[in-house]
Every structure is written in structure tokens, then in C-alpha cells.
């Protein structure tokens, strides 16, 4: 979950690239949305066209070498050899209590991971959900990632697919954070792709990212992808490049992405971003489904 500030993580809306089915439009290189929400900044407008064919071809090439995969083929629970859980009221003033190894909040069903957000009293909280990570199980440096997932919708939901560096070693945001996908239910058509570093983060209102607008991103599964090299991070949606963050050579405050990162899949409820317009209790239970998580290394040159 993006924006890890001490023990509290906050995700600020990210601006930028807007892709609609009716017309494709780009909104500047700012780090937010033109609503005036703290941590965001407006930008100009220009036409956008889908990413370059060479990027899509590099992403789709068949010689990437698989190094880790989770197909969720065995249940009823996520594999403890691959996943661990965050526990409790973790960050961002979110309302959910993250439970551990509880089928009501995280289960494997029909070849998918199902994270369920519920309206229920639990350990002093009014909601429960789950956050699964590979911390201590699997981390990697450079390569390609793809996660096929179907997000929930409804005011108050805040699903995320993301990656984080070693916060014990250098702390957030200097550890680096890569947000493969975020969505907030009060603004449901927007899918956010964001990077946080020591120099570029929501606390300074300098985070870097793009926002893709789809008619109904919750209506079907989408593929959220990344190509990570020493030179750049390239973000993909359904095989199309939507954002790039380049290594500017200014050191780890700008580019901390030469060290391992681990994976996180979570469904938050409410919080500093997801709860800006409250939570609609009529939506529960809500489900965040993940079909697979796959990681490759680059083919040998």
C-alpha cells in the first residue's frame, strides 16, 4: 500500500494520464488530481495516444525468464510459504482491521485469491479486510511483474497492488515504493500508477505518477504490469505502457530502485485517501480478486 510514512502509510491521489474509451487524453506530469486535495497538483492538458509499439513488444516478448509465480491453484488459504499477513490497524487512519489467516477475509477459491472487506466489529474496529505480502518470503531486483486482478468498487474502498523496499534498513520513503495499481471507490473510474522516493513523495507533494481513466475498471479483470531495469520503471495496463519513471542519476534519494523490493496486495477501507468521502456501508461485503502474480527476470543478452 503506497506511501509508507513511519508506521503510517498514506496514498495521495496521483494525477496524470487519463485514458477514456471515448477519447484518450493526457493531463501533464503532475503528482495529483486537479481537485485541490493535499498532495496533488493540477497540470495542463494535451492529447494522449497509447504507448509506443516497441514498449508493448518488449513487454510481450516470449523470452522473459520466470523466477516466481503464484497461480492460487491450491487452497483454501494463501500459501504460508509464499505469503505473510499484515496485522491490525496498520496505517493511513484506515478503518479496517487486517486479520491473519482468516478465511472470511482472505481465501483461495476457483484459482483466485479473494480478499474480502467486511462491515463487522473486530478488535475495536468496525471493518475487517486483509493485506498479504511476500516480505521475508520473496523479494527481487529488476525484471518484469504482472498481476491480473479485478478490483472492487464502492465508496470507501481502496485496493492496491504495490512493491516496497527494505523499510527496516532505510525507512520510508527512502526505501522506494512502486505502486502498480491503486483505486479509490469515491472516484472509481481512475486507476493510479505512482512512484515514491526520498525526493519524490506525497509528503513533499512531489510523487511521480499517472492516472488512467476507464469506463468501468471494476467490471472485469485487468493486467497490471511493470518492467524494472537500472535505467527506468515502465508501468503497463493490459500490455500498454502508461507511465515511465527514469533514473536521473542523482543518487538514491531520487532512485532507490537498485535494491530488492517485495510485493503487497491489500484492500483498505476508508483512510486518509480512500475515506475522503466516507464509507458506504451498503456495499459490504466487497471482494478484491487476484488471478495470478508473476515475476520474470530479463532474458540473457
Backbone as numpy.savetxt, mean C-alpha at the origin, in Angstrom:
# Nx Ny Nz CAx CAy CAz Cx Cy Cz
1.53 -0.38 6.25 0.68 0.80 6.25 1.56 2.02 6.25
1.36 2.89 5.35 2.25 4.01 5.15 2.41 4.95 6.31
3.48 5.63 6.20 3.87 6.70 7.07 4.00 6.27 8.49
5.15 5.72 8.82 5.43 5.17 10.12 6.14 6.24 10.95
5.42 6.88 11.88 6.01 7.93 12.70 6.08 7.43 14.12
7.30 7.15 14.61 7.50 6.52 15.90 6.63 5.27 15.97
5.80 5.13 17.01 4.91 3.97 17.07 3.63 4.24 16.32
3.46 5.46 15.83 2.24 5.83 15.13 2.54 6.05 13.66
1.76 5.43 12.77 1.93 5.66 11.35 0.73 6.41 10.82
1.01 7.38 9.95 -0.07 8.18 9.36 0.03 8.20 7.88
-1.06 8.01 7.20 -1.06 8.08 5.75 -1.78 9.32 5.31
-1.08 10.20 4.63 -1.70 11.41 4.12 -2.10 11.20 2.67
-3.21 11.74 2.23 -3.59 11.56 0.83 -2.51 12.04 -0.12
-2.32 11.30 -1.17 -1.28 11.65 -2.14 -1.92 12.19 -3.40
-1.33 13.16 -3.98 -1.86 13.72 -5.22 -1.18 13.08 -6.40
-1.70 13.29 -7.48 -0.97 13.29 -8.70 -1.72 12.77 -9.84
-1.39 11.59 -10.23 -1.85 11.09 -11.50 -3.27 10.61 -11.40
-4.12 11.07 -12.28 -5.52 10.70 -12.23 -5.89 10.03 -13.54
-6.32 8.79 -13.47 -6.72 8.07 -14.66 -8.18 7.72 -14.53
-9.04 8.23 -15.38 -10.45 7.85 -15.36 -10.77 7.11 -16.63
-11.85 6.37 -16.60 -12.22 5.62 -17.79 -12.73 6.53 -18.89
-13.25 7.67 -18.52 -13.77 8.59 -19.52 -12.65 9.41 -20.15
-11.71 9.84 -19.31 -10.61 10.66 -19.83 -9.42 10.46 -18.92
-8.21 10.42 -19.47 -7.01 10.24 -18.69 -6.39 11.61 -18.45
-6.19 11.94 -17.17 -5.67 13.26 -16.85 -4.62 13.16 -15.79
-3.61 13.99 -15.87 -2.52 14.02 -14.91 -2.56 15.30 -14.09
-2.34 15.15 -12.75 -2.34 16.32 -11.90 -0.99 16.46 -11.20
-0.04 17.03 -11.89 1.20 17.49 -11.31 1.99 16.50 -10.48
3.08 16.98 -9.86 3.98 16.13 -9.09 3.85 16.42 -7.61
2.75 16.98 -7.18 2.58 17.29 -5.78 2.40 16.05 -4.95
2.33 16.23 -3.63 2.23 15.11 -2.72 0.88 15.05 -2.07
-0.14 15.47 -2.75 -1.43 15.42 -2.10 -2.56 15.66 -3.05
-3.64 16.14 -2.50 -4.91 16.27 -3.18 -5.34 17.71 -3.00
-6.02 18.33 -3.96 -6.31 19.75 -3.85 -7.45 20.08 -2.91
-7.61 19.29 -1.84 -8.68 19.54 -0.89 -8.23 20.36 0.29
-6.93 20.57 0.43 -6.43 21.34 1.55 -6.19 20.51 2.79
-6.29 19.18 2.70 -6.01 18.33 3.84 -4.54 18.47 4.22
-4.21 18.52 5.53 -2.81 18.66 5.94 -1.94 17.60 5.30
-0.77 18.04 4.84 0.17 17.13 4.23 0.01 17.00 2.74
-0.88 17.76 2.14 -1.11 17.65 0.71 -0.96 19.01 0.05
-0.66 18.99 -1.24 -0.52 20.24 -1.96 -1.12 20.14 -3.33
-1.78 21.20 -3.78 -2.39 21.19 -5.11 -1.32 21.36 -6.17
-1.67 21.07 -7.40 -0.74 21.23 -8.52 -1.53 21.55 -9.77
-0.81 21.86 -10.84 -1.47 22.17 -12.10 -2.03 20.92 -12.75
-2.52 21.06 -13.95 -3.10 19.91 -14.64 -2.53 19.82 -16.05
-2.55 18.63 -16.57 -2.06 18.36 -17.91 -2.66 17.03 -18.33
-2.56 16.72 -19.61 -3.08 15.46 -20.08 -2.13 14.32 -19.73
-2.68 13.19 -19.46 -1.87 12.01 -19.18 -2.20 10.91 -20.19
-1.17 10.18 -20.57 -1.35 9.02 -21.43 -0.73 7.82 -20.74
-1.28 6.64 -20.92 -0.75 5.46 -20.24 0.75 5.34 -20.40
1.36 4.66 -19.43 2.80 4.57 -19.36 3.45 4.03 -20.61
4.74 4.25 -20.76 5.45 3.85 -21.98 5.41 2.35 -22.18
5.35 1.97 -23.45 5.27 0.55 -23.79 6.49 -0.22 -23.31
7.67 0.42 -23.29 8.87 -0.30 -22.86 8.80 -0.66 -21.38
8.17 0.21 -20.56 8.01 -0.11 -19.14 7.08 -1.30 -18.96
5.95 -1.29 -19.66 5.03 -2.42 -19.59 5.69 -3.71 -20.05
6.53 -3.61 -21.08 7.22 -4.79 -21.60 8.23 -5.31 -20.58
8.98 -4.42 -19.94 9.93 -4.85 -18.91 9.21 -5.53 -17.76
8.07 -4.98 -17.39 7.30 -5.55 -16.28 6.79 -6.94 -16.64
6.37 -7.14 -17.87 5.72 -8.38 -18.28 6.70 -9.46 -18.76
7.98 -9.12 -18.92 8.91 -10.08 -19.49 8.94 -11.37 -18.69
9.20 -12.47 -19.36 9.06 -13.78 -18.76 10.29 -14.32 -18.05
11.41 -13.57 -18.02 12.62 -14.12 -17.43 12.92 -13.60 -16.04
11.97 -12.89 -15.40 12.11 -12.59 -13.98 12.19 -13.92 -13.21
12.98 -13.95 -12.14 13.21 -15.19 -11.39 12.46 -15.12 -10.06
11.49 -15.99 -9.87 10.69 -16.00 -8.66 11.55 -16.36 -7.45
11.47 -15.54 -6.38 12.21 -15.84 -5.15 11.30 -16.05 -3.95
10.06 -15.60 -4.04 9.12 -15.79 -2.92 7.71 -15.64 -3.47
6.81 -16.50 -3.00 5.44 -16.40 -3.46 4.50 -16.90 -2.37
3.32 -16.31 -2.34 2.26 -16.76 -1.46 0.98 -16.82 -2.29
0.50 -18.04 -2.52 -0.69 -18.26 -3.34 -1.93 -18.52 -2.48
-1.74 -18.57 -1.17 -2.84 -18.82 -0.23 -3.61 -20.07 -0.62
-2.85 -21.14 -0.89 -3.45 -22.39 -1.33 -3.81 -23.31 -0.17
-3.33 -22.98 1.03 -3.61 -23.81 2.19 -4.17 -22.95 3.32
-5.16 -23.45 4.00 -5.80 -22.72 5.08 -5.96 -23.61 6.30
-6.82 -23.19 7.22 -7.72 -22.03 7.12 -7.09 -20.70 7.54
-5.82 -20.74 7.97 -5.15 -19.53 8.44 -3.95 -19.22 7.56
-3.53 -17.95 7.51 -2.27 -17.62 6.82 -1.11 -18.41 7.43
-0.16 -18.79 6.60 0.95 -19.63 7.05 1.81 -18.90 8.07
2.00 -19.47 9.27 2.88 -18.83 10.26 4.35 -18.86 9.86
4.69 -19.67 8.86 6.06 -19.68 8.36 6.34 -18.48 7.47
5.28 -17.84 6.97 5.44 -16.73 6.04 4.97 -15.39 6.62
4.02 -15.45 7.54 3.36 -14.23 8.00 3.37 -14.11 9.52
3.45 -12.88 9.98 3.24 -12.57 11.37 2.17 -11.48 11.44
1.68 -11.18 12.63 0.59 -10.23 12.81 1.03 -9.02 13.61
0.52 -7.86 13.22 0.57 -6.73 14.14 -0.55 -6.92 15.15
-0.40 -6.30 16.32 -1.31 -6.61 17.42 -1.72 -5.35 18.15
-3.02 -5.17 18.32 -3.53 -4.10 19.16 -3.89 -2.84 18.39
-3.89 -1.73 19.12 -4.13 -0.40 18.55 -2.77 0.16 18.18
-2.43 0.12 16.90 -1.04 0.25 16.48 -0.63 1.68 16.13
-1.44 2.43 15.37 -0.95 3.69 14.82 -2.09 4.56 14.31
-1.77 5.78 13.96 -2.64 6.68 13.20 -3.96 7.01 13.86
-4.09 6.75 15.14 -5.38 6.93 15.83 -6.48 6.12 15.16
-6.11 5.01 14.57 -7.10 4.14 13.93 -7.98 3.48 14.98
-9.15 3.06 14.56 -10.15 2.58 15.50 -10.13 1.07 15.68
-9.50 0.35 14.75 -9.54 -1.11 14.83 -8.50 -1.65 15.79
-8.85 -2.75 16.43 -7.90 -3.54 17.20 -7.42 -4.66 16.29
-6.12 -4.71 16.02 -5.58 -5.77 15.18 -5.44 -7.05 16.01
-6.16 -8.09 15.62 -6.12 -9.35 16.34 -5.06 -10.27 15.75
-4.71 -11.30 16.50 -3.67 -12.23 16.09 -4.26 -13.62 15.91
-4.09 -14.17 14.71 -4.48 -15.55 14.42 -5.94 -15.81 14.79
-6.79 -14.88 14.37 -8.23 -15.00 14.64 -8.96 -15.09 13.30
-9.65 -16.21 13.07 -10.26 -16.46 11.78 -11.32 -15.43 11.42
-11.95 -14.84 12.42 -12.95 -13.81 12.14 -12.35 -12.58 11.47
-11.01 -12.39 11.59 -10.36 -11.24 11.00 -9.36 -11.57 9.90
-8.82 -12.77 9.91 -7.87 -13.17 8.86 -7.99 -14.66 8.64
-8.35 -15.04 7.41 -8.49 -16.45 7.09 -8.07 -16.67 5.64
-7.81 -17.92 5.31 -7.54 -18.32 3.94 -8.75 -19.11 3.46
-9.29 -18.68 2.32 -10.54 -19.26 1.83 -10.55 -19.20 0.30
-10.76 -20.34 -0.33 -10.86 -20.37 -1.79 -9.63 -19.86 -2.49
-8.45 -20.11 -1.93 -7.20 -19.65 -2.54 -6.93 -18.17 -2.38
-7.56 -17.55 -1.40 -7.36 -16.12 -1.15 -7.19 -15.85 0.35
-6.41 -14.83 0.65 -6.39 -14.27 2.00 -7.58 -13.33 2.13
-8.35 -13.49 3.19 -9.49 -12.61 3.45 -9.27 -11.92 4.79
-9.07 -10.61 4.74 -8.99 -9.80 5.96 -10.34 -9.13 6.14
-10.95 -9.33 7.30 -12.29 -8.84 7.55 -12.28 -7.79 8.65
-12.82 -6.62 8.34 -13.03 -5.59 9.34 -14.42 -5.75 9.92
-14.51 -5.71 11.27 -15.79 -5.94 11.94 -16.10 -4.84 12.94
-17.38 -4.58 13.08 -17.88 -3.67 14.13 -18.22 -4.53 15.33
-17.33 -4.55 16.32 -17.52 -5.36 17.52 -16.61 -4.83 18.63
-17.05 -4.99 19.84 -16.22 -4.59 20.98 -15.12 -5.62 21.19
-13.89 -5.13 21.30 -12.75 -6.05 21.48 -11.62 -5.30 22.17
-11.29 -5.73 23.35 -10.17 -5.14 24.10 -10.28 -3.62 24.18
-11.48 -3.13 24.39 -11.68 -1.70 24.54 -11.90 -0.94 23.26
-11.75 -1.60 22.11 -11.97 -0.97 20.81 -13.37 -1.33 20.30
-13.85 -0.54 19.34 -15.17 -0.78 18.76 -15.11 -1.55 17.45
-13.90 -1.80 16.94 -13.74 -2.47 15.66 -12.55 -3.43 15.75
-12.58 -4.48 14.91 -11.44 -5.38 14.79 -11.07 -5.54 13.32
-9.82 -5.90 13.10 -9.32 -6.16 11.75 -8.01 -6.91 11.89
-7.24 -7.00 10.79 -5.95 -7.69 10.83 -4.93 -6.97 9.97
-3.67 -7.09 10.38 -2.53 -6.59 9.62 -1.47 -7.68 9.61
-1.16 -8.19 8.43 -0.18 -9.26 8.28 1.10 -8.70 7.67
2.25 -9.15 8.17 3.53 -8.71 7.65 4.47 -9.90 7.51
5.52 -9.68 6.71 6.57 -10.70 6.60 7.79 -10.32 7.43
7.64 -9.40 8.35 8.77 -8.97 9.18 9.33 -10.17 9.94
10.64 -10.36 9.85 11.29 -11.49 10.50 11.13 -12.80 9.75
10.35 -12.79 8.68 10.11 -13.99 7.87 10.73 -13.87 6.48
10.55 -12.69 5.87 11.05 -12.48 4.52 11.22 -10.99 4.27
12.38 -10.63 3.75 12.67 -9.27 3.29 13.60 -9.39 2.09
13.64 -8.36 1.28 14.45 -8.44 0.06 14.87 -7.04 -0.36
15.85 -6.99 -1.24 16.34 -5.75 -1.82 16.36 -5.89 -3.34
15.68 -5.00 -4.02 15.58 -4.97 -5.48 14.75 -6.16 -6.00
14.13 -5.94 -7.15 13.35 -6.98 -7.77 12.01 -6.46 -8.25
11.08 -7.38 -8.39 9.73 -7.07 -8.84 8.74 -7.67 -7.85
7.70 -6.91 -7.54 6.64 -7.36 -6.65 5.31 -7.21 -7.39
4.42 -8.19 -7.19 3.05 -8.03 -7.67 2.09 -8.64 -6.65
1.05 -7.88 -6.32 0.01 -8.34 -5.41 -1.33 -8.14 -6.12
-2.07 -9.22 -6.25 -3.41 -9.14 -6.85 -4.43 -9.10 -5.72
-5.20 -8.04 -5.68 -6.08 -7.83 -4.54 -7.37 -7.14 -4.94
-8.38 -7.33 -4.12 -9.68 -6.67 -4.28 -9.96 -5.90 -2.99
-10.05 -4.59 -3.12 -10.20 -3.75 -1.94 -11.68 -3.68 -1.52
-11.92 -3.39 -0.24 -13.28 -3.13 0.19 -13.66 -1.68 -0.12
-14.88 -1.32 0.16 -15.28 0.07 0.04 -16.26 0.40 1.16
-16.46 1.68 1.39 -17.32 2.15 2.46 -16.59 3.18 3.30
-17.30 4.18 3.72 -16.69 5.28 4.48 -16.07 4.77 5.77
-14.76 5.04 5.91 -14.02 4.60 7.08 -13.02 3.51 6.80
-13.10 2.86 5.62 -12.13 1.81 5.29 -10.82 2.42 4.80
-9.72 1.71 5.04 -8.39 2.19 4.66 -7.46 0.99 4.41
-7.65 0.26 3.30 -6.78 -0.87 2.99 -5.44 -0.40 2.43
-4.42 -1.21 2.63 -3.10 -0.85 2.12 -2.26 -2.09 1.84
-1.44 -1.99 0.80 -0.38 -2.94 0.47 0.91 -2.14 0.46
1.88 -2.52 1.28 3.06 -1.66 1.37 4.28 -2.41 1.86
5.42 -1.69 1.87 6.70 -2.26 2.25 7.42 -1.27 3.16
8.22 -1.82 4.06 8.89 -0.99 5.06 10.29 -1.52 5.32
11.24 -0.58 5.54 12.59 -0.95 5.91 12.71 -1.25 7.39
13.94 -1.40 7.86 14.21 -1.79 9.24 14.07 -0.59 10.18
12.89 -0.45 10.80 12.65 0.69 11.69 13.44 0.58 12.97
13.86 -0.63 13.37 14.67 -0.78 14.58 16.06 -0.20 14.38
16.53 -0.23 13.15 17.89 0.22 12.87 17.98 1.73 12.71
17.07 2.32 11.94 17.17 3.76 11.67 15.88 4.52 11.95
14.77 3.84 12.20 13.52 4.54 12.47 12.85 5.06 11.21
11.57 5.37 11.37 10.79 5.95 10.27 10.92 7.47 10.33
11.04 8.16 9.19 10.92 7.68 7.80 12.25 7.32 7.14
13.34 7.42 7.93 14.65 7.20 7.30 14.83 5.77 6.82
14.03 4.84 7.34 14.12 3.45 6.89 13.57 3.27 5.48
12.70 4.21 5.04 12.07 4.11 3.74 10.77 3.32 3.79
9.79 3.83 3.07 8.48 3.19 2.99 7.98 3.27 1.55
7.47 2.15 1.05 6.97 2.06 -0.32 5.51 1.63 -0.25
4.61 2.50 -0.64 3.18 2.21 -0.59 2.70 1.76 -1.97
2.53 0.45 -2.13 2.10 -0.10 -3.40 0.65 0.24 -3.72
-0.16 0.41 -2.66 -1.56 0.75 -2.85 -2.15 1.22 -1.53
-2.89 2.34 -1.59 -3.75 2.76 -0.49 -5.06 3.26 -1.08
-6.11 3.14 -0.29 -7.42 3.64 -0.69 -8.17 4.02 0.57
-8.88 5.14 0.54 -9.72 5.51 1.68 -11.17 5.55 1.23
-12.04 4.98 2.05 -13.41 4.75 1.64 -14.25 5.98 1.43
-13.86 7.13 2.03 -14.64 8.35 1.80 -14.32 8.98 0.45
-13.26 8.51 -0.20 -12.87 9.00 -1.53 -12.53 7.77 -2.37
-13.52 6.91 -2.61 -13.25 5.53 -2.98 -12.69 5.30 -4.37
-12.82 6.25 -5.29 -12.35 6.01 -6.65 -10.84 6.20 -6.81
-10.18 6.74 -5.79 -8.76 7.06 -5.89 -7.90 5.96 -5.28
-6.89 5.54 -6.03 -5.90 4.58 -5.57 -4.56 5.29 -5.51
-3.90 5.23 -4.36 -2.72 6.05 -4.10 -1.44 5.21 -4.08
-0.39 5.75 -4.69 0.93 5.13 -4.75 1.93 6.15 -4.21
2.67 5.81 -3.17 3.45 6.83 -2.46 4.78 6.29 -1.96
5.75 7.21 -1.82 7.06 6.90 -1.25 7.33 7.87 -0.09
7.88 7.33 1.00 8.30 8.16 2.14 9.78 7.89 2.44
10.55 8.96 2.66 11.95 8.86 3.05 12.23 9.94 4.09
13.48 10.02 4.55 13.82 11.06 5.50 13.55 12.46 4.96
13.84 12.66 3.69 13.65 13.98 3.08 12.24 14.18 2.55
11.61 13.10 2.14 10.30 13.19 1.48 9.28 12.35 2.27
8.47 13.05 3.06 7.48 12.33 3.88 6.34 13.26 4.25
5.24 12.67 4.75 4.04 13.45 5.00 4.22 14.45 6.14
5.15 14.18 7.07 5.36 15.12 8.18 5.87 16.45 7.63
6.75 16.37 6.66 7.27 17.58 6.01 6.38 18.05 4.85
5.34 17.27 4.57 4.45 17.54 3.43 5.22 17.48 2.12
6.17 16.56 2.07 7.03 16.43 0.89 6.97 15.03 0.28
6.09 14.16 0.77 6.02 12.80 0.23 5.81 12.84 -1.27
6.27 11.79 -1.94 6.18 11.71 -3.38 5.18 10.62 -3.76
4.28 10.93 -4.70 3.32 9.91 -5.07 2.42 10.30 -6.22
1.56 9.39 -6.60 0.57 9.58 -7.63 -0.75 8.98 -7.18
-1.83 9.49 -7.72 -3.16 8.98 -7.43 -3.86 8.64 -8.73
-4.28 7.39 -8.85 -4.98 6.94 -10.04 -6.47 6.84 -9.70
-7.30 7.42 -10.54 -8.74 7.38 -10.34 -9.37 6.37 -11.29
-10.11 5.42 -10.73 -10.83 4.42 -11.49 -12.32 4.54 -11.15
-13.16 4.09 -12.05 -14.60 4.20 -11.80 -15.01 3.45 -10.53
-14.62 2.20 -10.42 -14.98 1.38 -9.26 -13.82 0.45 -8.92
-12.76 0.94 -8.31 -11.60 0.09 -8.05 -11.89 -1.08 -7.12
-12.99 -1.00 -6.36 -13.36 -2.05 -5.43 -14.16 -3.17 -6.09
-14.59 -2.98 -7.33 -15.53 -3.92 -7.96 -14.86 -5.20 -8.45
-13.55 -5.19 -8.58 -12.85 -6.37 -9.11 -11.43 -6.39 -8.57
-10.74 -7.47 -8.84 -9.33 -7.57 -8.46 -8.49 -6.72 -9.40
-7.40 -6.13 -8.84 -6.41 -5.41 -9.63 -5.02 -5.89 -9.22
-4.07 -5.70 -10.14 -2.68 -6.09 -9.88 -1.86 -4.84 -9.55
-1.31 -4.84 -8.35 -0.50 -3.71 -7.89 0.96 -4.16 -7.90
1.80 -3.46 -8.67 3.15 -3.95 -8.89 4.23 -2.91 -8.71
5.46 -3.39 -8.62 6.63 -2.54 -8.42 7.83 -3.19 -9.08
8.64 -2.40 -9.79 10.00 -2.79 -10.17 10.94 -1.91 -9.37
11.83 -2.54 -8.61 12.73 -1.84 -7.69 14.18 -2.14 -8.10
14.91 -1.10 -8.45 16.33 -1.20 -8.76 17.09 -0.16 -7.94
18.40 -0.15 -8.06 19.20 0.89 -7.39 18.89 2.27 -7.96
18.45 2.32 -9.19 18.22 3.60 -9.87 16.85 4.19 -9.62
15.81 3.34 -9.42 14.44 3.89 -9.33 13.45 2.88 -8.78
12.31 3.41 -8.34 11.12 2.62 -8.03 10.09 2.93 -9.10
9.56 1.89 -9.75 8.53 2.07 -10.76 7.26 1.34 -10.31
6.15 2.07 -10.22 4.89 1.54 -9.73 3.98 1.20 -10.91
3.26 0.07 -10.78 2.42 -0.41 -11.88 1.02 -0.74 -11.35
0.03 -0.47 -12.17 -1.35 -0.86 -11.92 -1.82 -1.67 -13.12
-2.16 -2.93 -12.89 -2.60 -3.83 -13.96 -1.63 -3.81 -15.14
-0.34 -3.79 -14.81 0.70 -3.86 -15.83 1.10 -2.56 -16.48
0.40 -1.46 -16.14 0.73 -0.14 -16.69 1.50 0.69 -15.66
2.59 1.29 -16.09 3.38 2.12 -15.20 2.62 3.40 -14.87
2.50 3.71 -13.57 1.74 4.89 -13.15 2.57 5.91 -12.37
3.77 5.52 -11.90 4.56 6.45 -11.11 6.00 5.96 -11.05
6.92 6.91 -10.97 8.34 6.59 -10.81 8.96 7.51 -9.78
9.78 6.92 -8.90 10.57 7.69 -7.95 12.03 7.34 -8.19
12.84 8.32 -8.60 14.22 8.06 -9.01 15.20 8.35 -7.89
16.28 7.61 -7.88 17.41 7.85 -6.99 18.17 9.06 -7.51
18.14 10.15 -6.74 18.78 11.38 -7.19 20.24 11.49 -6.77
20.76 10.43 -6.12 22.17 10.42 -5.74 22.52 11.28 -4.55
21.51 11.74 -3.81 21.76 12.64 -2.67 21.92 11.90 -1.35
21.96 10.59 -1.37 22.21 9.83 -0.15 20.96 9.26 0.48
21.12 8.59 1.64 20.02 7.82 2.24 18.85 8.65 2.73
19.02 9.94 2.99 17.87 10.74 3.37 16.88 10.87 2.21
17.42 10.87 1.01 16.59 10.92 -0.19 16.27 9.52 -0.70
17.22 8.61 -0.59 17.08 7.28 -1.18 17.58 6.23 -0.19
16.71 5.71 0.68 17.10 4.66 1.62 16.85 3.25 1.07
16.62 3.16 -0.24 16.11 1.93 -0.82 17.19 1.01 -1.38
18.35 0.97 -0.69 19.37 -0.01 -1.01 19.52 -1.03 0.11
18.49 -1.15 0.91 18.46 -2.08 2.05 17.16 -2.87 2.01
17.11 -4.02 2.70 15.92 -4.87 2.62 14.65 -4.20 3.13
13.54 -4.59 2.52 12.20 -4.18 2.96 11.34 -5.43 3.10
10.38 -5.35 4.04 9.43 -6.46 4.20 8.05 -5.98 3.78
7.12 -6.94 3.63 5.79 -6.68 3.09 4.74 -6.57 4.19
3.73 -5.73 3.93 2.62 -5.55 4.88 1.31 -5.49 4.09
0.32 -6.21 4.60 -1.04 -6.19 4.05 -1.98 -5.91 5.21
-2.72 -4.82 5.16 -3.59 -4.51 6.29 -4.87 -3.81 5.87
-5.86 -3.90 6.71 -7.11 -3.17 6.56 -7.34 -2.35 7.82
-7.10 -1.05 7.71 -7.36 -0.14 8.83 -8.78 0.40 8.73
-9.28 0.89 9.86 -10.61 1.47 9.94 -10.52 2.80 10.68
-11.05 3.85 10.06 -10.94 5.16 10.68 -9.51 5.66 10.65
-9.13 6.45 11.65 -7.78 6.96 11.73 -7.63 8.35 11.13
-6.38 8.84 11.16 -6.11 10.22 10.79 -6.43 10.53 9.33
-6.35 9.53 8.48 -6.74 9.72 7.08 -8.05 9.01 6.78
-8.10 7.72 7.04 -9.28 6.94 6.71 -10.54 7.40 7.42
-10.39 8.02 8.58 -11.55 8.45 9.35 -11.87 9.92 9.25
-11.32 10.61 8.25 -11.54 12.06 8.16 -13.01 12.43 7.99
-13.81 11.53 7.46 -15.25 11.78 7.33 -16.07 10.77 8.11
-15.46 10.22 9.16 -16.15 9.29 10.02 -16.19 7.88 9.45
-16.91 7.01 10.16 -17.04 5.61 9.77 -18.52 5.27 9.67
-18.90 4.65 8.56 -20.28 4.23 8.34 -20.45 2.82 8.91
-21.11 2.70 10.04 -21.25 1.39 10.68 -22.15 0.44 9.91
-22.87 0.94 8.92 -23.76 0.08 8.14 -23.01 -0.80 7.15
-21.72 -0.54 6.93 -20.97 -1.29 5.91 -20.46 -2.63 6.41
-20.43 -2.85 7.71 -19.73 -4.01 8.26 -20.56 -5.28 8.22
-19.83 -6.42 8.07 -18.39 -6.59 7.92 -17.91 -6.25 6.51
-16.64 -5.85 6.39 -16.04 -5.55 5.09 -14.84 -6.46 4.89
-14.58 -6.82 3.63 -13.52 -7.78 3.32 -12.49 -7.19 2.34
-11.24 -7.42 2.67 -10.10 -7.10 1.82 -9.52 -8.44 1.38
-9.57 -8.73 0.08 -9.15 -10.03 -0.43 -7.84 -9.92 -1.21
-6.94 -10.85 -0.97 -5.66 -10.91 -1.67 -5.54 -12.28 -2.32
-5.36 -12.29 -3.62 -5.28 -13.53 -4.38 -3.88 -14.12 -4.32
-2.87 -13.27 -4.47 -1.49 -13.75 -4.36 -0.55 -12.60 -4.08
0.63 -12.97 -3.59 1.76 -12.04 -3.41 2.97 -12.73 -4.02
3.64 -12.07 -4.98 4.76 -12.70 -5.67 5.94 -11.73 -5.74
7.14 -12.27 -5.55 8.36 -11.46 -5.59 9.37 -12.17 -6.49
9.99 -11.40 -7.36 11.01 -11.91 -8.28 12.30 -11.10 -8.13
13.41 -11.71 -8.50 14.65 -10.96 -8.71 14.84 -10.74 -10.19
15.66 -9.76 -10.52 15.89 -9.44 -11.93 16.62 -10.58 -12.62
16.36 -10.79 -13.89 17.09 -11.82 -14.63 18.56 -11.46 -14.73
19.39 -12.48 -14.80 20.82 -12.26 -14.95 21.09 -11.54 -16.25
22.03 -10.59 -16.22 22.38 -9.85 -17.41 23.36 -10.63 -18.27
